[in-house]
Amino acid sequence: MSRIIVRASLVLACSTVLLLAGCAAPPQNVAGNATLTPPTRVTRDLVRLPPPKGRVLAAVYGFRDLTGQYKPSPDSSFSSQVTQGGASFLVAAMRDSGWFTPVERENLQDLLTERKIMRALETPDDKNRVVAQIGALAPANVILEGGIVAFDSNVKTGGAGVAYLGISASQQYRVDQVTVNLRTVDIRNGQILNSVSTTKTIYSYQVDVGVYKFVGFKDLLQAEVGMTRNEPQQLCVKEAIESAVVHLIVQGLKNQTWALKDDKDWYDPTVQRYLQENQSYVADMDQLDPPQASDPINPDKSAGI
């Protein structure tokens, strides 16, 4: 009878190990083909904005990483914590919105070199040769500037675990934050028309399940299964930049910096949702620092004079 129980325990242990091994196997699409970068919720809001009265010619000279942070060891002491391609994300967001016409300024020297080469071909020795005409560079009306201003690691960490009779399960999570700032500058007088800062949280979690148990007198079963999910940082930076572009457009509509093609689009659900978010931001500031009530006896005292 005892041999039957031991054999049954061994069969159960083997089946459990095979099941856990199958769960821990790598996914099927490890060597998948390259695809387009997946859109975010803000990307859908960006392309759903109502059309403008006229596109704004805008220049982007750069969108640098201003955090100065590097990845912790043992990853690399010389690898930056966040992506260095913020300008590319910004130009893509400007084009997707349909409100801006970006002009090349980040690699302006390369563009000027090619134009010099083309001008050199405009005066060939062969007078009968057809030469392509080159026009003037398009000047920008505004400049979009800013950068990645903050990256905060381990803003919130935590976890939970339980173990009973050799069976254990645990879960851990971590929350990081990335903050970007974006502003529009009028090239005529250098006035800053609008400025906005957006913050995106980055979630990471880990789940582990383990078994450490005797299934027989001398038979020990030990198995572990785990899964880790890290939200891509570059996609979080992309979403924060896209959100900043949408807020910048809505702020410009509110301040009458630019106008809609149809005034009725002011009540567009996307525009109104971001307007409400701006109003909630102002309300949160009032809650943190409520305005002081005026003193009827000494009004200068309440004003802090």
Rosetta blueprint (number, residue, H / E / L):
1 M L
2 S H
3 R H
4 I H
5 I H
6 V H
7 R H
8 A H
9 S H
10 L H
11 V H
12 L H
13 A H
14 C H
15 S H
16 T H
17 V H
18 L H
19 L H
20 L H
21 A H
22 G H
23 C H
24 A L
25 A L
26 P L
27 P L
28 Q L
29 N L
30 V L
31 A L
32 G L
33 N L
34 A L
35 T L
36 L L
37 T L
38 P L
39 P L
40 T L
41 R H
42 V H
43 T H
44 R H
45 D H
46 L H
47 V H
48 R L
49 L L
50 P L
51 P L
52 P E
53 K L
54 G L
55 R L
56 V E
57 L E
58 A E
59 A E
60 V E
61 Y L
62 G L
63 F L
64 R E
65 D E
66 L L
67 T L
68 G L
69 Q L
70 Y E
71 K L
72 P L
73 S L
74 P L
75 D L
76 S L
77 S L
78 F L
79 S L
80 S E
81 Q L
82 V L
83 T L
84 Q L
85 G L
86 G H
87 A H
88 S H
89 F H
90 L H
91 V H
92 A H
93 A H
94 M H
95 R H
96 D H
97 S H
98 G L
99 W L
100 F E
101 T E
102 P E
103 V E
104 E E
105 R L
106 E L
107 N L
108 L H
109 Q H
110 D H
111 L H
112 L H
113 T H
114 E H
115 R H
116 K H
117 I H
118 M H
119 R H
120 A H
121 L H
122 E L
123 T L
124 P L
125 D L
126 D L
127 K L
128 N L
129 R L
130 V L
131 V L
132 A L
133 Q L
134 I L
135 G L
136 A L
137 L L
138 A L
139 P L
140 A L
141 N L
142 V E
143 I E
144 L E
145 E E
146 G E
147 G E
148 I E
149 V E
150 A E
151 F E
152 D E
153 S E
154 N E
155 V E
156 K E
157 T E
158 G E
159 G E
160 A E
161 G E
162 V E
163 A E
164 Y E
165 L L
166 G L
167 I E
168 S E
169 A E
170 S E
171 Q E
172 Q E
173 Y E
174 R E
175 V E
176 D E
177 Q E
178 V E
179 T E
180 V E
181 N E
182 L E
183 R E
184 T E
185 V E
186 D E
187 I L
188 R L
189 N L
190 G L
191 Q L
192 I E
193 L E
194 N E
195 S E
196 V E
197 S E
198 T E
199 T E
200 K E
201 T E
202 I E
203 Y E
204 S E
205 Y E
206 Q E
207 V E
208 D E
209 V E
210 G E
211 V E
212 Y E
213 K E
214 F E
215 V L
216 G L
217 F L
218 K L
219 D L
220 L E
221 L E
222 Q E
223 A E
224 E E
225 V E
226 G E
227 M E
228 T E
229 R E
230 N E
231 E L
232 P L
233 Q H
234 Q H
235 L H
236 C H
237 V H
238 K H
239 E H
240 A H
241 I H
242 E H
243 S H
244 A H
245 V H
246 V H
247 H H
248 L H
249 I H
250 V H
251 Q H
252 G H
253 L H
254 K H
255 N L
256 Q L
257 T L
258 W L
259 A L
260 L E
261 K L
262 D L
263 D H
264 K H
265 D H
266 W H
267 Y H
268 D L
269 P H
270 T H
271 V H
272 Q H
273 R H
274 Y H
275 L H
276 Q H
277 E H
278 N H
279 Q H
280 S H
281 Y H
282 V H
283 A H
284 D H
285 M H
286 D H
287 Q H
288 L H
289 D L
290 P L
291 P L
292 Q L
293 A L
294 S L
295 D L
296 P L
297 I L
298 N L
299 P H
300 D H
301 K H
302 S H
303 A L
304 G L
305 I L
